[in-house]
Amino acid sequence: MRHRRFYICLALLVVISSAICLHTGYKAQAVSKGYGEAVYADGWPKLIAAGINGSPIYLEVDGKPVDTGDMKLYMNEDRTLMLPESILRRVFRVSSRYYDGQRLVIEKNTTVLELYKDAFMMKVNGMEQPLETPMLELNGELYVPSDVFEEYLEYEVNWSKADSMLSMVNRQPDARSLPVSYDYRKEGRAATVRDQGDLGTCWAFAALNALQTSLMPEQQLLFSADHMSLQSGFSITQDDGGDYAMSLAYLAAWKGPVLEEEDPYGDGTSPAGLSPVAHVQEAQMLPRKDYEKIKEAVFLYGGVQTSIHMSLSGPSGSSDHYNADTAAYCYIGTEKINHDVVIVGWDDNYSRENFHNQPESDGAFLCMNSWGDSFGQGGYFYISYDDTYIGIYNTVYTRVDGTDNYDHIYQADPCGAVGQMGFNDETAYFAAAYQTGGTETLDAVGFYATDANTTYEIYLVRQFGSSEDLHLNQKLASGTFANAGYYTVDLDPVLLDAGERFAVIIKITTPGAVYPVAIEFAKDEKTASVTLDDGETYASMSGENWQRLEETQSCNACLKVYTSDAQPSRTAQERE
């Protein structure tokens, strides 16, 4: 009887235990994912991840907080922290490109990683390696497991649940991130070689080829040089030539780019009414002869438009400065700049012996020309690091959006930055007033930094009436631009009433400058088309006493505003 009671009790315990297991549905298991080892029940990691993702996940790299913008970090169901691909170049200074909608290539120096969506395998320098957590796509954004950076890119990765902070520290901060050579042709990022013919349109081809490479390989587009050169807004013909500032003005004003098929090259005409297929929102102008920054720009973003003196008269011409056998060019002299090309690679070990007039050192940039594929190596050639002009004027397109980014652009400077003004001080204030066409949200502003390390503060004036209303009351944003260039600063949206007049004020400080404000004015024959009746802009030395630039200086301040149409539901919500 005693044994019977024992077995009855044992059976009851088994039933109760089974009931508990059935009720909870969780089975205990060991979990170790690089963030500390623990024991969890099946299902708990999913709940933990959901809880973590319900709040912001912060990122710190090398001890500094990182603003990831709208691209949030993500914890997957096995508790691996995932990094949005769109921040990799900016934050980690690695090359990151997505090929054929399935293969992400991440490069740092000689390390090449290939990840495939939803695949538990990756390639490291061509060799297959198992991948515990696959790359995934979420809401149109690729997410890369942070473990990859720890295992292959020399980062120490730590997760603090208490702070909801992913901390990443570069174990080799002084190591070179750039390879000794790089070639867009080998990377699958070589744009179509074009032929400008007898026209002076190299500047347009160089700008558009640089722009095209910044979108590759994700987008394979061919842009119209006819449209840029014929509808730039400047008083020029296709024989007159142009420069990087003119091409940037055309793109920043949303006049283009348009597709080649819509406006083919060489017919001397350009149809009206064509719409851009992309919106250029940022272009950086790199420091003179800073070859490391030029290489980094090619590595991270796209081809760099640059200017040289070309002593050849055409693809079949000859010159003491060009070795046709090796497609190697080096000009050392005082003749003026007369040609634009695109830097699409480099080779630090390219022998000086490849040049006719041998330079002092090895090393050359790989450049894309606009003389057709019969020139050089299928349209490409090498320019020595010792060339007089290579790398003095450098433009790279670092932010190119789709055409649905904003609904409206307000601007008074369609010809862009023609010159600069200021008050003999590195700090100045400038402003632009506009009127909405409907109920809109103020989403962003765009303006130029005239030199490196420019700092800015952005202010908004509502219900603007006159210059007496220009007060620094409502601050919207502040920041720093590392390089000169044209930049768009996104803002927290501000609702503007239909027909409301408003003004945006910029306080700008450019170290060492005396004229830090970019302006548009009729400087010469090419800019004779500039008008002063298309805007209302102001400038001030201290932010207190303002002058109307169109009246006192015969110019417009370069300050654009971007807005979006406000949806009725959104309007009601924001008014509440």
C-alpha positions in Angstrom: 0.0 0.0 0.0 2.8 2.3 0.9 4.5 1.7 -2.6 1.1 2.2 -4.3 0.7 5.6 -2.6 4.3 6.5 -3.7 3.6 5.7 -7.3 0.3 7.6 -7.2 2.1 10.7 -5.9 4.8 10.3 -8.5 2.2 10.1 -11.3 0.5 13.3 -10.0 3.8 15.1 -10.0 4.5 14.1 -13.6 1.0 15.3 -14.6 1.5 18.6 -12.8 4.9 19.1 -14.4 3.5 18.3 -17.8 0.7 20.7 -17.3 3.1 23.4 -16.3 5.2 22.7 -19.4 2.1 22.7 -21.6 0.9 26.0 -20.0 4.2 27.9 -20.5 5.1 26.3 -23.8 8.8 27.1 -23.2 11.7 24.7 -23.1 14.9 25.7 -21.3 18.0 26.1 -23.5 21.4 27.6 -23.3 22.0 30.8 -25.3 25.3 32.5 -26.2 25.4 35.2 -28.8 28.5 37.3 -28.0 26.7 39.5 -25.5 27.2 37.4 -22.4 26.1 33.8 -21.8 22.8 32.9 -20.1 20.1 30.2 -19.9 16.7 31.1 -21.4 13.5 29.2 -22.1 12.5 28.7 -25.7 10.5 31.8 -26.8 12.0 34.2 -24.3 14.6 35.5 -26.8 11.8 36.5 -29.1 10.0 38.4 -26.3 13.3 40.0 -25.2 14.1 41.1 -28.7 10.5 42.5 -29.1 11.0 44.5 -25.9 14.4 45.8 -26.9 13.1 46.9 -30.3 10.2 48.7 -28.7 12.5 51.4 -27.5 15.5 53.1 -29.2 18.7 51.2 -29.5 21.7 53.5 -29.2 25.0 53.1 -31.0 28.4 54.2 -29.7 31.5 53.8 -31.9 34.9 54.4 -30.5 33.4 56.1 -27.5 31.3 58.5 -29.4 27.5 58.4 -29.8 26.3 57.9 -33.4 23.1 59.5 -34.8 21.6 56.8 -37.0 18.7 59.1 -38.1 15.6 57.2 -39.3 17.6 54.0 -39.6 17.3 52.3 -36.3 19.3 49.4 -35.0 17.4 46.1 -34.7 17.7 43.0 -32.4 16.6 39.8 -34.1 15.0 36.8 -32.4 18.3 35.2 -31.5 19.4 38.4 -29.7 21.9 39.5 -32.3 22.2 43.2 -32.9 21.7 44.2 -36.5 23.2 47.3 -38.1 21.3 49.1 -41.0 23.4 49.0 -44.1 22.8 52.6 -45.0 24.9 53.8 -42.1 28.0 51.6 -42.7 29.9 53.9 -45.0 29.4 57.0 -42.8 30.0 55.4 -39.5 32.6 52.7 -40.1 34.3 54.2 -43.3 33.9 50.9 -45.1 32.8 50.5 -48.7 29.4 48.9 -48.8 27.5 48.1 -52.1 24.5 45.9 -52.9 24.8 43.9 -56.2 21.9 42.5 -58.1 19.5 42.8 -55.2 21.1 39.8 -53.4 24.8 40.3 -52.6 26.2 42.9 -50.2 29.9 43.6 -50.6 31.7 45.3 -47.6 35.3 46.2 -48.1 38.0 47.5 -45.7 41.5 47.6 -46.9 42.2 44.1 -48.3 39.3 42.4 -46.5 36.3 41.8 -48.8 33.1 40.4 -47.2 30.2 39.1 -49.3 26.8 38.6 -47.5 23.7 37.2 -49.0 20.1 38.0 -47.9 18.7 35.3 -45.6 21.8 33.0 -46.1 23.7 31.3 -43.3 26.8 31.6 -45.4 29.1 34.4 -46.3 32.4 34.9 -48.2 35.6 36.3 -46.8 38.1 37.2 -49.5 36.3 34.7 -51.7 36.3 31.8 -49.2 33.0 30.5 -47.9 32.4 30.9 -44.1 29.4 29.9 -42.0 27.2 32.8 -40.8 25.3 32.2 -37.6 22.9 35.1 -38.2 22.1 36.0 -41.8 21.7 39.4 -43.3 18.0 40.3 -43.5 15.8 42.9 -45.2 13.3 44.8 -43.0 11.0 47.5 -44.4 13.2 47.9 -47.4 16.4 48.3 -45.4 19.2 45.7 -45.3 20.5 44.7 -41.8 23.9 43.3 -41.2 24.8 41.3 -38.1 27.2 43.2 -35.8 29.0 39.9 -35.2 30.5 40.3 -38.7 32.3 43.4 -37.6 33.7 41.7 -34.5 34.9 38.6 -36.4 36.3 40.1 -39.6 36.6 43.9 -39.3 38.5 44.2 -36.0 35.7 45.7 -33.8 35.1 44.8 -30.2 31.3 44.6 -29.8 29.5 44.9 -26.4 25.8 45.2 -25.5 24.5 47.0 -22.5 20.8 46.1 -21.8 20.6 48.6 -19.0 21.6 51.5 -21.4 20.1 49.9 -24.5 23.5 50.6 -26.0 25.6 48.8 -28.6 29.2 49.8 -28.1 31.7 49.1 -30.9 35.4 49.8 -30.6 37.9 49.6 -33.4 40.8 47.3 -32.2 43.1 48.7 -34.9 42.2 52.5 -35.0 45.5 53.4 -36.7 45.3 50.7 -39.4 44.8 51.9 -43.0 41.2 51.3 -44.2 42.0 51.9 -47.9 43.7 49.3 -50.2 46.8 50.3 -52.1 44.9 50.0 -55.3 41.3 50.2 -56.3 39.5 50.0 -59.7 35.8 50.6 -60.5 36.2 48.4 -63.5 37.0 45.4 -61.3 34.3 46.4 -58.7 31.4 46.4 -61.3 31.0 50.1 -60.9 32.3 51.4 -64.2 29.9 53.8 -65.9 29.3 53.7 -69.6 32.2 55.5 -71.4 30.8 58.4 -73.4 32.1 60.5 -76.3 31.7 64.3 -76.2 32.8 64.7 -79.8 33.9 68.2 -80.8 31.8 70.0 -78.2 33.1 71.6 -75.0 30.9 69.4 -72.7 33.5 67.5 -70.7 32.3 69.2 -67.6 28.8 67.9 -68.0 30.0 64.3 -68.8 32.4 64.4 -65.9 29.7 65.5 -63.5 27.1 63.0 -64.7 29.6 60.1 -64.8 30.6 60.9 -61.2 26.9 61.0 -60.3 26.2 57.7 -62.0 29.0 55.9 -60.2 27.7 57.2 -56.9 24.4 55.3 -57.6 26.1 52.1 -58.8 25.7 49.2 -58.7 22.3 49.5 -57.1 21.0 51.8 -59.9 22.3 51.6 -63.5 21.3 54.9 -65.1 22.6 56.9 -68.0 22.1 60.7 -67.7 21.8 63.3 -70.4 24.8 65.6 -70.9 22.7 67.4 -73.6 20.2 68.5 -71.0 22.8 69.7 -68.5 24.8 71.6 -71.1 21.8 73.1 -72.9 19.4 73.7 -69.9 21.9 74.6 -67.1 20.4 78.1 -66.8 23.7 79.7 -67.6 24.3 81.8 -70.7 26.4 79.3 -72.6 26.5 77.2 -75.7 27.9 73.7 -75.9 31.1 75.1 -77.3 31.7 77.4 -74.4 32.7 74.8 -71.8 31.7 74.9 -68.1 32.9 73.7 -64.7 32.0 71.7 -61.6 30.2 74.7 -59.9 27.8 75.0 -62.9 27.0 71.3 -62.9 26.4 71.3 -59.2 24.1 74.4 -59.5 22.1 72.6 -62.2 21.7 69.4 -60.0 21.1 71.2 -56.7 18.3 73.2 -58.4 16.5 70.0 -59.4 16.8 70.9 -63.1 18.2 67.4 -63.6 19.5 64.8 -64.1 17.3 63.5 -66.8 17.8 60.2 -68.7 19.9 60.0 -71.9 17.0 58.4 -73.7 14.8 61.4 -73.0 17.4 63.9 -74.4 20.0 62.2 -76.6 23.4 63.7 -77.0 24.6 65.6 -80.0 21.4 66.7 -81.8 21.8 70.3 -80.6 18.3 70.5 -79.1 16.9 69.7 -75.7 13.1 69.3 -75.1 11.4 71.4 -72.5 9.4 70.0 -69.6 11.6 67.0 -68.7 11.7 66.1 -65.0 14.7 64.9 -63.0 14.9 61.2 -62.2 16.9 61.9 -58.9 17.3 64.7 -56.5 20.9 65.7 -55.6 20.9 66.8 -52.0 24.6 66.8 -51.2 27.9 67.2 -52.9 31.3 67.6 -51.1 34.2 69.5 -52.4 37.4 67.9 -51.2 40.5 69.7 -50.1 43.1 70.6 -52.7 45.6 67.8 -53.3 44.4 65.7 -50.3 44.9 62.4 -52.1 43.8 60.3 -49.1 40.4 62.1 -48.9 40.0 61.7 -52.7 40.7 58.0 -52.4 38.3 57.6 -49.5 35.6 59.4 -51.4 36.0 57.0 -54.4 36.0 54.1 -52.0 32.9 55.2 -50.0 30.8 57.2 -52.3 31.5 57.5 -56.1 33.7 58.9 -58.7 35.4 62.3 -58.1 35.0 65.0 -60.7 38.3 66.8 -61.1 40.0 69.2 -63.5 43.3 68.9 -65.4 45.2 70.6 -68.2 44.9 68.2 -71.2 47.7 68.7 -73.7 46.1 66.2 -76.1 43.7 67.6 -78.7 41.6 64.5 -78.9 41.6 60.7 -78.6 43.9 60.2 -81.5 46.3 63.1 -80.7 49.8 62.8 -79.3 51.7 64.7 -76.6 54.9 64.5 -74.7 52.8 64.2 -71.6 51.0 61.1 -72.7 52.2 57.5 -73.2 49.6 55.8 -75.4 51.2 52.4 -74.8 50.4 52.5 -71.1 47.6 55.0 -71.1 49.6 57.2 -68.7 49.4 61.0 -68.5 51.3 63.5 -66.5 51.3 67.3 -67.1 53.7 69.4 -65.1 53.5 73.1 -66.1 51.7 76.4 -66.0 49.1 76.1 -68.7 45.5 76.6 -67.6 43.0 73.9 -66.7 41.0 73.0 -69.7 39.4 69.5 -69.2 37.4 67.6 -66.6 37.6 63.9 -65.9 36.4 61.5 -63.2 38.7 59.7 -60.7 37.4 56.1 -60.4 40.4 54.4 -58.8 44.0 54.5 -57.9 47.2 52.5 -57.7 49.9 53.6 -55.2 52.4 51.4 -56.9 51.8 52.4 -60.5 55.4 52.8 -61.8 56.7 56.2 -62.7 58.4 54.4 -65.7 55.0 54.1 -67.3 55.1 57.9 -68.1 56.9 59.6 -71.0 58.1 62.5 -68.9 58.8 60.5 -65.7 57.5 62.0 -62.5 59.5 61.9 -59.3 57.3 59.2 -57.6 55.2 56.2 -58.3 51.4 56.3 -58.0 48.5 57.4 -60.2 44.8 57.9 -60.3 42.7 55.8 -62.6 40.5 58.3 -64.5 37.5 58.0 -66.8 37.5 60.3 -69.8 34.7 61.4 -72.2 36.5 60.7 -75.5 35.0 57.4 -76.3 36.4 53.9 -75.8 39.1 54.2 -78.4 41.1 56.4 -76.1 43.4 54.9 -73.5 42.3 51.6 -72.0 38.7 51.5 -73.3 38.2 55.2 -72.3 40.2 55.0 -69.1 43.7 56.3 -68.4 46.2 56.9 -65.5 47.2 60.4 -64.3 50.3 60.6 -62.1 50.0 61.9 -58.5 52.7 64.4 -59.5 50.5 66.0 -62.2 50.2 69.7 -61.6 46.4 70.0 -61.5 44.9 66.5 -60.6 43.2 66.7 -57.3 43.0 70.5 -56.9 39.2 70.8 -57.7 37.3 67.8 -56.5 33.6 67.1 -56.3 31.9 63.9 -55.1 28.1 63.4 -54.9 27.4 62.0 -51.4 23.6 62.2 -51.1 21.3 61.5 -54.0 17.6 60.9 -53.1 14.6 59.7 -55.0 12.3 62.3 -56.4 9.7 61.6 -53.7 12.0 62.9 -50.9 10.2 66.3 -50.7 7.3 67.8 -52.7 8.6 71.4 -53.1 11.9 73.3 -53.5 12.0 77.0 -52.8 15.1 78.8 -54.1 16.4 82.1 -55.3 19.8 80.8 -56.7 19.2 78.5 -59.7 22.8 79.3 -60.8 24.2 78.3 -57.5 27.3 79.6 -55.8 28.9 82.2 -58.2 30.8 83.9 -55.4 31.0 84.7 -51.7 30.3 87.6 -49.4 30.6 88.5 -45.7 31.7 91.1 -43.3 35.5 90.5 -43.0 34.8 87.9 -40.3 34.5 84.1 -40.3 30.9 84.4 -39.0 27.9 85.8 -40.8 24.1 85.5 -40.9 22.0 85.1 -44.0 18.3 84.5 -44.5 15.8 83.8 -47.2 12.0 84.5 -47.1 9.4 82.4 -49.0 5.7 81.8 -49.1 4.0 78.4 -49.1 1.7 77.4 -51.9 -0.5 75.3 -49.5 -0.4 73.7 -46.1 3.1 72.3 -46.0 5.7 71.0 -43.6 9.1 72.5 -43.5 11.3 69.4 -43.9 14.8 70.6 -44.7 17.1 73.5 -45.8 20.0 73.5 -48.2 23.0 75.8 -48.4 26.7 75.9 -49.2 29.7 75.5 -46.9 32.5 77.6 -48.6 35.3 75.8 -46.8 36.1 72.9 -44.4 34.9 72.6 -40.8 32.0 75.0 -41.3 29.5 75.2 -38.4 25.9 76.3 -38.7 22.8 77.2 -36.8 19.4 77.2 -38.4 16.4 79.3 -37.2 12.8 79.7 -38.4 10.7 82.9 -38.5 7.0 82.4 -38.7 4.5 84.9 -40.2 7.4 86.8 -41.8 6.6 90.4 -42.8 9.9 92.3 -43.1 13.5 92.3 -42.0 12.4 93.6 -38.6 11.0 90.1 -38.0 14.4 88.4 -38.4 15.1 87.3 -34.9 16.9 84.2 -33.6 14.0 82.9 -31.6 13.1 79.4 -33.0 16.2 77.3 -33.4 15.8 74.2 -35.5 19.2 72.6 -35.9 23.0 73.0 -35.6 26.0 71.1 -36.8 29.3 71.0 -38.7 30.3 70.2 -42.2 33.8 68.6 -42.5 34.3 69.6 -46.1 33.2 72.5 -48.4 30.2 71.7 -50.5 26.4 71.9 -50.9 24.5 70.2 -48.0 20.9 69.5 -47.1 20.0 69.5 -43.4 16.9 67.5 -42.5 14.7 69.0 -39.8 12.0 67.8 -37.5 8.9 68.8 -39.7 7.3 72.1 -38.9 3.7 72.7 -40.0 3.3 75.9 -42.1 0.0 77.3 -43.0 -1.3 77.7 -46.5 0.0 81.0 -48.0 2.2 81.7 -45.0 5.3 83.8 -45.4 8.2 82.5 -43.5 12.0 83.0 -43.3 14.9 80.7 -42.6 18.0 82.2 -41.0 21.5 80.6 -41.1 24.3 81.6 -38.7 27.4 80.3 -40.4 31.0 80.2 -39.3 33.9 79.1 -41.6 37.2 79.1 -39.8 39.7 81.6 -41.4 37.2 83.0 -43.9 36.2 86.6 -44.3 33.4 85.9 -46.9 31.6 82.7 -45.6 28.3 83.2 -47.4 27.7 81.7 -50.9 25.9 84.1 -53.2 24.5 84.1 -56.8 25.1 87.2 -58.9 25.8 88.2 -62.5 29.6 87.9 -62.5 30.4 87.5 -66.2 28.9 86.5 -69.6 28.1 83.0 -68.4 26.2 84.2 -65.4 24.4 87.1 -67.3 21.1 85.1 -66.9 21.1 85.6 -63.1 18.0 87.6 -62.0 17.3 89.3 -58.7 13.5 89.3 -58.8 13.1 85.6 -58.0 13.9 85.8 -54.3 14.1 87.8 -51.1 17.4 87.2 -49.2 19.2 89.1 -46.4 22.5 89.2 -44.7 23.7 90.5 -41.3 27.0 90.8 -39.5 25.5 90.1 -36.0 22.0 88.8 -36.6 20.5 92.1 -35.6 20.7 94.6 -38.4 19.8 93.1 -41.8 20.3 94.3 -45.4 18.3 93.1 -48.4 21.0 91.6 -50.6 19.1 92.1 -53.9 19.0 95.8 -53.2 22.4 96.5 -51.5 24.7 93.9 -53.0 22.9 93.0 -56.3 23.0 89.3 -55.4 21.0 86.4 -53.9 22.0 84.4 -50.9 22.2 80.7 -51.7 19.6 79.2 -49.4 17.0 76.6 -50.5 14.1 75.3 -48.5 12.4 71.9 -49.0 8.8 71.2 -48.0 6.2 68.5 -48.3 2.4 68.7 -48.7 0.7 68.2 -45.3 -1.9 65.4 -45.3 -5.2 66.4 -43.6 -4.8 63.8 -40.9 -1.2 64.8 -40.3 -2.2 68.4 -40.1 -4.9 67.7 -37.5 -2.7 65.6 -35.4 0.1 68.2 -35.3 -2.3 71.0 -34.5 -3.5 69.0 -31.5 
